[in-house]
Amino acid sequence: WGVYDGTSLIGVNSGHKTENTFYRSRGIWVHPEFRKKGTAQLLFSSTEEKAIEEGCDMIWSIPRKSALPSYTRFGFKTVGNFFDEGMEFGPNIYVKKELTDENS
């Protein structure tokens, strides 16, 4: 998914089904000039819509610590503690968002 300001791409996200009812939000990025203006929330909304369309009941991700506030604002909950091992840009943490009727 992409968000544009005119013809300039200012934010992207991708996602894919990982199990029968789990969907991964992966690769969110927002241009620094457009951060904290709702762009990530628009991208997460598109991701959630696709997850629901594909019959999923949960979205998960592994955001960087610096990006975590965008995820929690959208309703993601942290799972476990921050970790660096195996991650190029850490620390990271697992997050998930249950998709129920009240979320959709």
HELIX and SHEET records of a PDB file:
HELIX    1   1 PRO A   32  PHE A   34  5                                   3    
HELIX    2   2 THR A   39  GLU A   53  1                                  15    
HELIX    3   3 LYS A   65  ALA A   67  5                                   3    
HELIX    4   4 LEU A   68  ARG A   73  1                                   6    
SHEET    1   A 6 GLY A   2  ASP A   5  0                                        
SHEET    2   A 6 SER A   8  GLU A  19 -1                                        
SHEET    3   A 6 PHE A  22  VAL A  30 -1                                        
SHEET    4   A 6 MET A  58  SER A  61  1                                        
SHEET    5   A 6 ASN A  92  GLU A  98 -1                                        
SHEET    6   A 6 LYS A  77  PHE A  83 -1                                        
END                                                                             
